Amino acid sequence: MPGERFVDNYLGYLLGQANHALYKDFDAQVRARGLSSIEWRVLATLHDSDPLTVSQLAHEILSKQPTVTKLVQRMADQGWVALHADASDQRRTLVAVSPAGRRLVKPLVEAAKEHETRVLRTLGASEKAALRKLLEKITHQA
């Protein structure tokens, strides 16, 4: 009988597996609405947010700034986001969800909430709260 594998207890691996478990089935709904996973992350981040700079948005969606710069331009061409110069610094671009983008993402946000509830149904309320608190603590330390 082989010994325990490193990845079986490695937190980074377990977090990745948990992320995959949460997202894998939901991804089909995102794609059915004509969005890639990164476009979904942009719209989900912006749908109830004040406009963000491209660098803030890149940080939020876990992507590189040059990638996000190109992405939001394409999304602006699609009519899903609006790009504006930052009044306090003309070198920065602010990204906001457009009405069309909000209409596109709103049902997906609701579906994401329902999907999360289904996936986490075996956890009690205190376990879910503890999990969120621990994940926030890890995130803020990094």
Phi, psi and omega in degrees: 000121182292157178287175180293138180279150178306312186293340181295337180234005181280119187302319179301318178294314181297320177296319177297317178296319179296317178300316180298317179298322180287327190259334191304314181282328180291331181305326179297323178292320178298312182293325178296334177273003176086019181248147168277169180296324181287325176295321176300314181298321178298307183293322179295324179290318186275340191301330179230033184238154167294160176305144180241151171290162178301320181292321176297316180297317178302316178299314183296321185263007175063048180223168180277147183302315180299324177296316182291324177303311179293318182299312183291332175295315177298319180292328175293320177298328178283344182090011184272333178226160175242139180248133180222147173290140177288123182299331181274344179203100185299345179283341183261144177253133175263140180243129178228150175288140177271167175304320179295319177295320178295318178297322180292318188272335185305310179295331178290323177297316178297318178295323179296319178297315179296319179297315179300318179300316179296314183295323183264014185300336181280351178267141174283168181302318181292326177293317178297317180296317180295318179299313179300316181297317179294318179295320176297320180297315178297316181298316183287339177283329187288000000 
